[in-house]
Amino acid sequence: NPEKSAKRIPKILRVLLSNAIRE
């Protein structure tokens, strides 16, 4: 399902952003 993948991508990006901000 491309929709699930598209929704999963932003989730990962959000985690990476949170990590970068935390550091």
Rosetta blueprint (number, residue, H / E / L):
1 N L
2 P H
3 E H
4 K H
5 S H
6 A H
7 K H
8 R H
9 I H
10 P H
11 K H
12 I H
13 L H
14 R H
15 V H
16 L H
17 L H
18 S H
19 N H
20 A H
21 I H
22 R H
23 E L
